[in-house]
């Protein structure tokens, strides 16, 4: 074909860092307003089995009054402070639970899941991410 379609054009769009941070802030603010952020003391699995993650999600569903948590309509994003292979392995078989490292959190992932679950250790990391935004406004 002489004038056939070519795929040499790059269609990616790189957003500025301030805009990406602002989008994440808006997404997390909306989750906080709708009470869709679940903060737990610690997230530690003894055996690294899927049933442990299921038990944690079911306990939170009953005690935190979040009836859709972990079900089809209530997907859960578990944010960890650092890489946790045991948690990732234990939750990868659950279709409504996903794990992500705090430094890789972005607006798309925050919006994609109905609930965001994180241990207290993640909060200082998120504060550090948004500290520059607060300083620039003052």
C-alpha positions in Angstrom: 0.0 0.0 0.0 1.5 3.3 -1.0 -0.2 5.8 1.3 -1.4 3.4 4.0 -1.8 4.3 7.7 1.4 4.7 9.6 1.9 4.5 13.3 4.8 6.8 13.8 2.9 9.5 15.6 3.1 9.7 19.3 -0.3 10.6 20.9 0.8 10.6 24.6 0.1 13.6 26.6 2.2 14.5 29.6 0.4 16.5 32.2 2.3 18.9 34.4 3.2 17.6 37.9 1.1 20.3 39.7 -1.9 19.4 37.6 -1.5 15.7 38.4 -1.1 16.5 42.1 -4.2 18.7 42.1 -6.2 16.0 40.3 -5.2 13.4 43.0 -6.1 15.9 45.7 -9.5 16.5 44.3 -10.1 12.7 43.9 -9.1 12.0 47.5 -11.1 15.0 48.8 -14.2 13.6 47.1 -13.6 10.2 48.6 -13.2 11.8 52.1 -16.3 13.8 51.6 -18.3 10.7 50.6 -16.7 8.7 53.5 -15.1 6.3 51.1 -11.6 6.3 52.7 -11.0 3.6 55.3 -8.0 4.1 57.5 -6.8 1.2 59.5 -4.1 0.9 62.2 -1.9 -1.7 60.5 -2.2 -4.1 57.7 -0.2 -7.3 58.4 -0.9 -10.7 57.0 0.4 -13.7 58.9 0.3 -16.4 56.2 -0.2 -14.3 53.1 -3.4 -16.2 52.1 -6.4 -14.8 50.2 -8.7 -15.8 53.0 -6.9 -13.4 55.3 -7.6 -10.5 53.0 -11.3 -11.7 52.6 -11.6 -11.7 56.4 -10.2 -8.2 56.8 -12.5 -6.8 54.1 -15.5 -8.6 55.6 -14.7 -7.3 59.1 -14.4 -3.8 57.8 -17.7 -4.2 55.9 -19.5 -5.0 59.1 -17.8 -2.7 61.5 -17.3 0.4 59.3 -20.9 0.3 58.0 -19.7 0.0 54.4 -22.1 -2.6 52.9 -20.6 -2.6 49.4 -16.9 -2.9 50.5 -15.2 -5.6 48.5 -18.3 -6.6 46.6 -19.0 -6.0 42.9 -20.1 -2.4 43.3 -17.5 -1.5 46.0 -14.1 -2.2 44.6 -11.3 -1.5 47.1 -7.9 0.0 46.5 -5.4 -1.0 49.3 -2.6 1.5 49.5 0.6 0.4 51.2 3.6 2.5 52.4 6.1 0.3 50.6 6.1 -2.8 48.4 4.4 -5.7 50.1 4.6 -8.8 48.0 2.7 -10.9 50.6 -0.3 -8.6 50.5 -0.2 -8.4 46.7 -0.1 -12.2 46.3 -2.9 -12.6 48.8 -5.2 -10.1 47.2 -4.5 -10.8 43.5 -7.1 -13.5 43.3 -9.9 -11.2 44.5 -11.5 -9.3 41.6 -12.6 -6.4 43.7 -9.4 -5.7 45.6 -6.2 -4.2 44.3 -3.0 -3.0 45.9 -0.8 0.0 45.1 2.2 1.6 46.7 1.6 5.1 48.0 4.2 6.7 45.8 2.4 5.3 42.7 -1.0 6.6 43.7 -2.6 8.6 41.0 -6.0 10.3 40.3 -7.1 7.6 37.9 -6.6 4.8 40.4 -8.2 6.8 43.2 -11.3 7.4 41.0 -11.4 3.8 39.5 -12.1 2.2 42.9 -15.0 3.1 45.1 -13.1 2.7 48.4 -9.6 3.5 49.3 -8.1 1.5 52.3 -4.8 2.5 53.8 -2.9 2.0 57.0 -1.9 5.0 59.1 1.6 4.8 57.9 0.5 6.1 54.4 -0.9 9.4 55.7 2.5 11.1 56.2 3.5 10.1 52.7 0.4 11.7 51.3 0.9 14.8 53.4 4.4 15.1 52.0 3.0 14.8 48.5 0.6 17.7 49.0 2.8 19.9 51.2 4.2 21.7 48.2 0.7 22.6 47.1 -0.2 24.1 50.4 3.0 26.1 50.6 2.6 27.6 47.2 -0.9 28.8 48.0 0.1 30.6 51.2 
